[in-house]
Structures are given as structure tokens and as C-alpha cells.
Amino acid sequence: MKHPHTRHNAAGLRSRTGRFTLIALLTALPALLFAWSAGWLSSRLSPQQFVDQLEQNGGRHAGFRRNHAKGLCVSGYFEPSADARRLSTAGVFAAGRHSVNGRLSIPGGNPYGADDKAPLRSLGLQIDGGSAHEWRMALNSSAVFVVARPEDFYALLQAQQPDPVSGRRDKEKLRAFFNRHPETAAFRQWQSQHTPSDSFANSRYNSLNSFVFTDNAGTERYLRWSLIPQQAYQPQAADNGADFLAADFRRRVAQQPQRWTLQLQLAADGDPVNDATRAWPAERPTVNAGTLVINAAGPQQQGACRDINFDPLILPAGIRPSGDPLLAARSAVYSDSFTRRITEQATQEHPHD
Ligand code: HEM
């Protein structure tokens, strides 16, 4: 099912809001059914509670994503390799160029958040594979995710809620959370050793969750994927400031298209496929599945990415989700965030990006 990608101008927006609400609700249905069938909604947590908590942490900014609020729209194309076609029947792997809409972002619910304080770089992508063959994804630059289960992510968000007076996080609460959650160790170790890159263009983006590719013969393979930049990684500098990422990327794209290699990592029997906190051994085989080329970038408020929900469960035939419980939760929560922001656009703020 497709989401609206239309651009709006202020006039007539209110009259369209009802239609968007309906579309947003229809959009939410498959995610909610999946969440229900995956047993996620039978726990006491609802997608609304997640989004409410994200608003507590990042503020409520009308018309913006409740997480990864600061970002810019990008577009270009994906050119798959023949090796990708051997692993999945997905239409996005048919020979040729497939148009792409994407969004580069930093985490957090604040659209004015500081780039130089962000621990991650992120990328949402929508690859056109022909009718009913669209592939959407949302990727982070970390090597693993911080927790394995949605309810633990919720508990982490609660522990991160800033004090209303000082605006600071409570270090004791965070320490207590991490002590109770040893599965966060791999993420914390990665974070302590990694300086975020000085550009969206030289950052690597990882699926973290696992998925299943099905080939022509019906053989299924568990895998994860990464977009590996063709520009060499450079650490961010102390004087980069709070707003360098979007301007830097637009400058680079104006000079030349920016490229990433789509690399698949294949699981071996016994590898944890439902736990995003656990990386697979580096010696697992990898496959070059093609090249992502980004040749345009612009502000999110006017771009196509504004009205796209980069729901990781919008998958073409030939790719299906693993049983990782984060996926069902992400899909349902993104949908609620999408519904809120898409119905607020008449009143939204207008930050620079
Ligand atoms: C239970 C775990 C998670 C929750 C509750 C969550 C929540 C959210 C929400 C509410 C949004 C905004 C959606 C929108 O309005 O369009 C979002 C965006 C995003 N999330 Fe997550 N997330 C989770 C896990 C992850 C993981 C594991 C990754 C990476 C592998 C990830 C990557 C992203 C990215 C890249 C975006 C920005 C997409 C865009 O540009 O629209 N998230 N997340």
C-alpha cells in the first residue's frame, strides 16, 4: 500500500487533512495487523505510548517526525547487481535503474537538534521496484541496536526523559537502566569507540534487523544489509557546529553524485536473526547487491520525503521480515508518528534544515 507523497501548499491543506487522516489510518492497518499477529500489541504497551514518550523526550513539534525529526530529503536511483537477482525475486533487483526517494537524518525528536551532539547518522529509503514492489527501509550508522525488545526500548526512552527544569538527563536513571540491561553492552562499546562521521556522505547505514530473501527456486536466506559509502569515513571535527550536516551534503551533491554500495551479509545456521543487539561474525559471506546513487538533496519541508513513512515492513515480494520483535513495533510506532504529523501540517513550524 502506498502513502501519499504529494507536496502541499498552505492553501487547501485543511480541506485535505481529513483525506490524509483516512489515508494514514488505512496505512496503519497492515502494520497493526502484523503487530497483533506478532503478539506485540498483546503486551501492555501501545504505539501511542511510544510516541507520547518520544514527545516527552524531544518536545512536540507539529508536522515533524517524532523521532529523527531533523533531516533533509534526497533522491536518485538504485542500480542492482546480477548477484542480487540470484538471491531475491524482488522487482527492485530487476536490471536497470530504480528511482529512489530518501531522507538523511539524526536521531531525536527535536527538529532543531545539534548535529555535533548526535551519536548516529541515519537514512530512510524508498526504492521503486514497479507496482506493488516497493522497498522501504530505515537504517542507522551504529553497528548494532541498543536493545533487543520493544518494551526495553520504551524503558530506555523513559530513562532518557530530560528533567523538566534543567533539561538534562538523569545519569543515575540511565546507569540503573544499563545495569539492568547487559544486552546494551555491544551498542555502548561501539558508541564509546566511534566518532560520528563529518558528513552524511561518508557514513555507513545498517539495517540492524534481519530479513529473509527468497530466490527463484524458493530458497530462503536470512540476511542483514548495509549501505557502504564510496567516500572514505572522516570523523566529525570539534568545530563542525550544530548545523553542518545538511549544508555539507547539499554542497557535495551539487558537485557530484554521492554513492554507496548495498552490501548483504548472509547469516549462518545458528546466528541470532531475531536480536538486533548481536552482530554476526565478520567472516560471514557478503554480496555486493548494487549501487545507490544520490544526485539531489533539499529541505524536508518541501521535499517528497516529508510525506513518506519509511516503514521497514513495506517490502516487495521476494523480501520478508525475520521474527525480530523490533520490526513489528517499529512499523506500528512509525505509523502512529506518521498519522500525527501528517494531520498537523497546517500548523507546522518552519525551521531551516
Ligand atoms: C522499537 C524500536 C524503535 C522505535 C520505537 C522507533 C521509533 C521511530 C519513530 C517514531 C520514527 C519516526 C517515524 C515517522 O514519523 O516517519 C523513527 C524514525 C526512524 N527510525 Fe526508528 N525506531 C526504532 C528502532 C529503529 C531501528 C532499529 C532503526 C535502524 C535500524 C531505526 C531507524 C530509524 C530511522 C532511520 C528513522 C528516520 C526515518 C525517516 O527519515 O523518516 N529505528 N523511529
Boltz pocket constraint, residues with backbone or C-beta under 6 A from the ligand:
constraints:
  - pocket:
      binder: B
      contacts: [[A, 50], [A, 51], [A, 54], [A, 64], [A, 65], [A, 66], [A, 67], [A, 68], [A, 71], [A, 103], [A, 104], [A, 105], [A, 122], [A, 123], [A, 124], [A, 138], [A, 139], [A, 140], [A, 145], [A, 149], [A, 150], [A, 153], [A, 206], [A, 207], [A, 208], [A, 209], [A, 276], [A, 305], [A, 308], [A, 309], [A, 310], [A, 326], [A, 329], [A, 330], [A, 333], [A, 334], [A, 335], [A, 337], [A, 338], [A, 341]]
      max_distance: 6.0
